[in-house]
Amino acid sequence: MTMAIAKMRISRRPRKKSRASARAERLLEEIRKEYTEKGESTIAKETEKHPIKAEAPVAVRNSSMLFSEFLREWLESAKPRLEETTYSGYWKCIYKIVAPNFDALKTKASELTPEDIEEFYRQAQPGRKANTLIHYHAVIREALQWGLRKRIVTQNVADLVQKPKKEPFMPNYYTLDDMKELLEKVKGTQLELAVFLGCHYGLRREEIIGLKWDAIDFQYHKINIKHIVTEAQIDGHYKRISMDRAKTQKSLRSLPMDKTVEDFMMDYKAKQDEWKQNFKGKYDHSYDGYVYLWPDGHRVIPSWITATFHDFLKANFPSDKIIRFHDLRHSCASLLRHEGVPMEDIQKWLGHSTIVTTEGLYAHFDQNGNIGSANKLASAFGEQGVDPVKTDPPHM
């Protein structure tokens, strides 16, 4: 036992290096040190001869270009890929608002600073909503992104700007009684069709004017929203644009017709056929197939609906009942929500691109949504609860 332990202890002792091995290690260390010193000396000498320079900034093309000129050049380059309605909005923003401001300042695109943009927002803010300034910001940023790719600017300074905050939107709307009164008063006028479809379907102006008879299916009792007519200012000239599509993909939709709507549309078609006979050769057949026409065949335009609706309300309703035509869309949605229609179904009915849009606009219209909470509190205080709000049927 003692002998075994002794052997183990002996085996664990480190072996002594031979003279040759030690000499080889010393020689290797001297060679490594010599090369390290030479290498460091060589690097130092080369650095003195050719000092390392900081990376030069990317050259800016046309550094003398004014920012206002830059915006106009970007818009011209973007025009082929933009829809006419989008281009119209950009044109108005640049040519009427942003470019004139920077024209006066003679600000160069290459020298534009975040402070320049923020100062523009401050000057443009009076009389304008924050959402309008957000639109300006989006246009400026998109233009600078293009300038970055074209090496006209070295950075997108719009990303360093604190953009205006979006304002919460609270839509105006009519109650069911208001809509019934409006429908009664508008009967027999040229505005009647627009108001009727606005109240029953919440259609946009462009969808109403773009409605064609081949989109109204009397056999299966539905209306297909698939064509729009809008107006846009293209390079300073107003133009009417017809498109075989809706505002977004979700805006393409089929809506059922009840008996009242179907009868109304059939009567309107019979009236249009009568107009053709009365005007004979003077009838304009350029817009045959469209639903919303004047008696002589000319097509109604979106701006006419907006202006005439305002004038009609002003002449027939008190000042607190004057709303925009688009508010009939909100009125339709509020009625649907009040009647307990789920948000998802309202989204489909109105053709919103996302449910977020629908909830953001109409979540507060759920008048019965908090009744359970109210009744719990009433019970706790020993008070009388709240009855759910009841309305007449939504049929108008």
C-alpha positions, 0 to 999 in steps of 0.5 A: 500500500505504501509502495503504491502511494509512493509510486503515484507521488513520483508519477505526478512530479513534473518532468525536468526539461532537457537542455536541448528543449530549454535552449530551443524555447529560448531561441523561439522566444528571441525570434518572436520578440525580434519580429514583433519589434520589427513589425511595430517599427515598420507599422509606425514608419508606414503610418508616418509616411501615409497617415490614415485619413478619415473616410470622406463624405459621399459627394453631393450632386448639384449641391447648389439646388434649392430645396423648392427646386428639389421638391419639384424635380422629385415630383416630376420623377415620381409622376409616372408611378403615382396614381393621378389622385395621389399625384394631385395631392402631392402637386397641391402640397408642393406647388401651393404650400411647401415650395413657395415657402422655401422659395422665399428662403432660398434654402439649398437642399444640401443644407436643409436642417431639421430646424428648417422643417420644424420652422415651416411647420410652425408657420404653416400651422395656423388655420390648419389641422395637425393631420394636414401637417402630417401629410406635408411631413410625409411628402417631404420625407418621401422626397428626401428619401429619393434625394438620398438615393440620388446623392442630392442630400447626405441624410434624410433630415425629416427623420430628425424632425418631431412631426406633429401629433395626429389629432383624434377625430370625432365624427359628426352624425345624424340620429335616426330621426334626423336622417328620416327628416332629411330623406323626407325633405330631399324627396324630388330633388336632384340630391335625393339619390345621393342622400338616399344611398348615403343614409342607407349604405354610407357610400362615399361621393365617388362611389355614388357617382361611379355607380353603374346599372350593371352593378345593380343586380335586381335578380339577386338583390344586391349592389356591387361597389366596384367603380368610382368617379373622382376629381383631381387637380393635375398640374393645375388643371381640374380633371375628372377621373373614372376608375374600375376599382374602389378606394382600397381593395376592401372597398370592393364589396357587394351590399344587399338591397332590401325591398325599399332600396330596390323599389327606389332604384327601379323607379330611378331607372324608369325616370332616367328612361323617361329623361332620354325620351324627353330630351331625344337628340339633345340627350348626352349619351356619353355617360350611358350606363351610369346611374347618377345623371342629370336629366339631359344625360350629363354626369353629376360631379363630386364637388356638386354633391358637397356644395349642394348638400351644404346649401340644402341643409343651410336652407332647411335645417338649424345651424347645429344640424349642418354636417358634411355629406361625408358625415352621412357615412358616419351616421349610417355607421353609428346607426349600425353600431347602435343596433348592435351590429359587430365592428367586423360587419360594419367594416365590411359594410363601409369598405374600410381597409382595416378594422382599426379604422372602424374601431377608431371612428365608431367604438364610442357609438356603442351606447349600450356597451357600458350599461352592465357596469352602470347597473353594477354601480347603481346596485352598489349604491342602492339606486335604480339601474339603466335600461338599454336604449331602444330605437325604432327599426333601422329601416328608413 
